[in-house]
Amino acid sequence: MAALRTFYLIRQVSNLVRTVIERGVAELDITPAQYTLMNWLVDRDAVTSAMLARALQVSPQTMNTLISALHKRGLVERRNDTKNKRILLIALTPEGRNAVTTCNRIVDGLEDDYFAQLGATELVAFRHTLERLMTRRPR
């Protein structure tokens, strides 16, 4: 039997991780995509939905759906840019920040459990490898 392709293995692990996160944050009625969006906003000022879509590599339509769902729940706010009234900015609300904090606690526990089979040194090396691969852009 031929060895499995690396891309295939990465995709399978990605699917497993998504499922683990989905189950973990489901009790908060937050999807993995919503969690990712909110987590990305934590250390940033208000940004446009177009910037969010590019950063998270989703279509503008998908980003609008994510933002609308979070806005209805009071987890993000939309406001006009003070310099250009035609630009709509997205930012976390205090409730959104609290939700991210809660999700992060849940995901920290999930990561600890999921990666328990790796030693500390191996996990650091794995994370370093992933970070290096993330900088590679498709041709």
C-alpha angles and dihedrals in degrees: 000000000000120000115262116258116257092232089054092051092048091050092050092050090047090054091049092049091049090052092049092050092043091055092043098053096034090094087065091048090241124133123220089250092052090047091051091050094049093044090052090053095051097088098032138080118239112305137186122264088241090058090049092049092052094045094049094037098236132126119269088246092054091047091051090053091050093047093046092053092049092044092053088055093048094245096119132026132214119214138164119260109251090223097046119023092198091065117085116206127204123212138162118261120220087261089053091052090051090050091051091050091052092046091049091054090051094046092046089058092046091051092048090053097041095049097037090110090064121077119236093257092047091050092051090050091047092051090048090052092049091049090052091049091050090063091059112098123209117254 
